[in-house]
């Protein structure tokens, strides 16, 4: 869940009622996400599936395709999420997702619907699978997700405040005019510090330098994920991905950077800890 706004050039202040709504929504969502993360297991898998479903809904709303093709995609996503909720191993899950993407791509090619919906399915489902298998059902998984949250949320918040304080050159004016290089650098620096703090825990597998390097990679990727979603919205001519979250817009608006970073962290950790228990490559309880 992102605490991000558009940093850089001053923007009109939201009305007091809207600001209060944003604060209340952020508090409620943050508490719910942390509680479900702590619980892990089925509640966390259900939350991840709900996020994937909302993201795919918003993708299709911004990039509508033929009704039949979209319905097939929705059914395939539901099938992948069901397998995930049932707690199947990562290797099976990613094979099921690959098969679903192949079926959808073939249907898109044969029907002339293109590959946009298949891209949306991958965008929604792959990070959800990564989140679930990072969390797993042990303390290592809990700390891995908390590490991810700390890095991404710090990136979002400090990019906003650093950008508004320092201003300066725009990061990607044609995509997101409010973002600045100062904000991007400031968010990354503070995220590295937040991530490195986890290296001092007795269960950390690696030292400060390597954990800080991982945090650096995640901070950069989370901002790339943010920019990708901004580009998607600009191309679709919308301000928010939806209005599912009161005062905050859509689910994709809140988790764009998180989902990109989650997939990156899963892939990095899986290289050393294996596909089924990647978190053990970071924290070992």
N, C-alpha and C positions, 0 to 999 in steps of 0.2 A: 504494500500500500504506500503510495508515494505522497509525501508532504510537499511536493513541488509546485511551484508556480512559474510564470514567465519572468525571469530576472532581467535586469538591465534597465531599459528606459522606464521611467515612472509610468504607471498605468492608473486609470481611475480607480479610486477606492471602492470596494463593493459596499452596497448598502448595509447598514448595521444588521438588519434582519438576515441578510444573506451571509454576512460574516459569521453571525452566531450559528447559523445553520451549518456552515462549513466546519466550524470548530466542534460542534456537537457531533456531526457525522464522523469527523476525523477521530475523536475520542472513542466513540462507540466502535468504529471499525477497527481501530488500533487495538483496543482491549480484546475484541472478539478474535482477531487474528492471532494475537499472542496467546490467548487462552487455548485456542484450537491447536496452535503449534505445540504448546506444552503437552496437550493431551496426546497428540500424534495419532497413529493408527487410523481407524475408520473415520473419525471426525476430520482428520487432516486430509485424507483421500477425498472425502465428500467436498470439502472446501476447495480443493484443487480442481476437482471436476466441475464445480459450480463456476469457478473462475474461467476455466477453459470454455464452458458453454456460453458464458456472458461475452467473452472476447470474440468467439466465433459469431455470435449474434450481431455484435457491433461491426465486425469486419463485413459481414454480408449486408448490413444496413448501409454501410458506406460504399460498398462495391457490389451492388445487387446484380445477381445473375439470373438465368432462367429458373423458374420455380421448381421444375422437376430436378434439375441438377443440384440446386440448393438443398432440396429435400433429401436427396441421396447423400449429400455431404453431411447433413445433420444426423441422418441415421448412422452413417459410418462413425462420426464423432461419438455418438451415444454408445455405439458398440465398443469403441476403444476405451471410453471412460468406464464402462461397465466392467471390462476386464481389469482395469486399473483399480476400481473400487473393491473388486474381489481379492485384491492383493497378490496378483500374479507377479512372477519374477520380471526383472527389467528386460532381460533378453527376449522373453515372450512378448512383453508389451511393445517394445520398439519394433519387433517383427510384425505384430498386428498393425501398428501404426503405418509401417512401410507398405503393408498389403493394402490398407485402406487408401493411402495416398496413390498407390498404383491404380487401383480400381477407379478412383475419382479422376485421376489424370487421363486414363483411357476413355472414360465416359465424356470428359470435357473435350478431348480430341475428336471423338466420334460424333458428338453432338454439336461441335462448333462452339462450345461454351467457354473454351479457353482453360487456362491453368490458374486463374485468379482465385477461385474458390478452394482449389487444392492447396494453394499457398496459405490461405486463411486457416485451413484445417491444420496444416503443419505449424503455423504461428501460434495457434491456440493450444494444440495438444502436446507438442514436444516439450515445452517448458513445464507443463503440468506433470508430465511423467518424470521429468528431472526433479522437480520439487518433492514429489512423493518418495522417490528413491534416495534423495539426499536425506530426507527426514527419517525414513525407515521407522523403526520402533525402539530405538535405544538412545542413550545419552549423547553418543557421538553425533547422531543425526540431529538431535535437538540443538547442540552447540553449533553444528554446521549451518543450520537455518538461522539461528540467532546471529551468527557471523555474517551471513548474507544480508539479513535485515539491517544490521548495523552499518555495513558498507553502503548499501543502496540508499537507505534513508538518510544517512549523513551526507552522501553525495547530493541528493535532492535538496535537502534543507540548506546546506551551506553554499551550494551553487546559487540558490535564490538570494540569500542574504549577502554573499560576497559580490555577486553581480550587481545588486541594487546599490551596494555601498561604494564600489569602485568604478562601476560602469566600464567604459572603454569600447574597444573594437567588438563588433558583432561576430558571433561564432558562425552562424549560418543564416544570414539575413533573408535569404530567399525561402527558407524553410520555417524558421522560428525567429522572427525579428527581435524578440525580447532577450534572447540568450547572448551572453557575452563570453569572450575568452577568459576574462577575469573570473567569471562565475564558474566556468568549466574547470579552470585550474584550481580555484579555491575549493570547490566541491571535492575534487580529486585528492587534494592534499589532506583535507580533514578526514576523508574516507579512509585514506591510508593510515592515518593515526588511529582512527576508530578500529580498523581491522587489526592493526598491529597489537592493539591492547589485548586481543584474544591470545596472542602468542605467550603471554605471561601466565596463562592458566596452566596448571600442572599437567593437564591432559593433552596439551598441544603437542602434536607430533613434530612440528618444525619450529625453528627459531624465528626471531622477530623479522629478519631480513626477508625470508621466503614468504611468510604470512603477509608482510607488507607488500611484497611484489604481487601476490595473488589479489590483495585488496586493490592495488593499482589497476590491474587488468579488469577487475569487476567494475570499478568506478568508471573506467573508460567505456566499457561495453554497455553499462547501464545508460550512459549518456547517448551512446549511439542508438540504443533501443528507443530512447526518448525522442531523438531526432527522426528516427524512422517512422514512429507513430505520428509525429507532427507533419511529416511529408505526406503520409497517407491521408491525414485529415485535410491538408491544404489541397491535395489533388482531388479530394471528394467534395471540397467546398463546404466543410462543416467546421464549427468551432470546437465542439466536443464530440467524442465518439458515440455518446448517447446521454440520456439523463437518468440513468439507473441509480446513481448515488446522489441523494439530495445535496445540492450546493457544490458538488464536485464534478459533475459530468458523468462520464462513463467509467466502467471498470478498466478498460484499456488505458484511459487517461491516468489512472492511479497506479497501474502495475506494469506499464510498458517497459521501464528500465529494469524492474525486478525480474520479470520473466526472461528477458534477454540475459541478465546476469546469472539467473538460476541455471539456465541451460549451459552457460559457459562454465560455471563452477562444477556442475555435474560432470561435464566432459573432462575437465582438468583433474578432478578428484578420481574419476573412474580410471584414468590412465595408471594411477598408482594404487588405488584401493579396490579396483574391480567394479564391474557394473552394478553388482547387487548391494555392496556396502561401501560406496565411495566416501562417505563421511569419515570412515576410519583412517583415510589418508590424511585427514586434517586433525581429528581429535580421537584419542583412543582411551576409552574408559574401561 
